[in-house]
Amino acid sequence: MSTIAPTEPAWQAALVSSAVALRRIAGYTLPAELDRRVLELGERKESLTDTERAELLAWVTFTQQRSVEKLEAEVALRRLTAVCPEVVPPA
């Protein structure tokens, strides 16, 4: 298998943009207004309407998926940093 040095401009640019995207995903947080809505629905989960219950379940699914994506991005970013620390911008 041939290897291409990551310092070549096109590869370096691709790695830097990947690191930036990974950092953005790893650092994602739900906007405060939406976070408050999820908490509010969760606190009232025993008395939710059918529509609110469906909304809460959708939010739970969304936040679970985002948590997995964040963890995957953190792992990928650590691996990229270990291999090519020069292309990973500081946090």
N, C-alpha and C positions, 0 to 999 in steps of 0.2 A: 504494500500500500504506500503510495507516495504521500508525502506531507508537504504542506505549504506553510512557510513561516508566517506566524500571525502578525509579524511586523509589516508585511506588505500592505500598502495603503488601503486597498479594497477590503482585505480581511480585517485589518485593524478598524476601519470604519464600521464594518458589519458587527464586529465584536463590541465596540463601544456603544453602538445603538442598541444592541441586544442587552448589554449591561444596564443601560439607562431604562429600557423597558422593564427589565426584571426588577430593578430597584423601585420603579413606580408601582408595579403590581405588589411587590413585597411590602410596600409602605401604605397600601390602600387602607383607608378607613371609611366607613359609611358616613355620609354627611350627617351632621348633628341632628337636623330635623327628622331625617329618616330613622336614625338611631332612637330618638325619642319616641317615634311612632311605634317601632317594634317593641320597645320596652312597655309602652302604654298598652298595647294589645296583649302582651304577655302577662301584664299585671291583671288584666280583666278577662283572662282566657276562659274562665268559668261562665261568663255572661255575654260572650260575643254573639253577634248575629251571624248567620250563615256566611254573609258577605265578608264580615270582619274575620271570621275563622279562616276562610279561604285566603284572605289577604295575609294573615299571620303565617299560615302554612307556606305561602309563596315566599314570604320574607325569610322564614326559617330555611327553606331550600336554598334561596339565594345566598344567605350568609354562610351556610355550610359549604356551598360551592366556592365562594370567595375565600373561605378559610383554607380550603385545600389548595386553591390556586396560589394564595400567599405563601404557604409552606413550600410548594413546589418551586416558586420563584426564589425564595430564600435559599433553598438547597442548590438550585442552578446557579445562583449568584455566587454562593460560596465556592462551588466547583470552578466557576469561571475565574474567580479571584485567585484560587490556588494555582491555576494553570497559566493565566495571563494577568497578573495583578496590575500591569501597566495600562490595561484598557478599561479597568473598572474605576469610574470616577468616585471620589470620596463621597460619603453620605452627607 
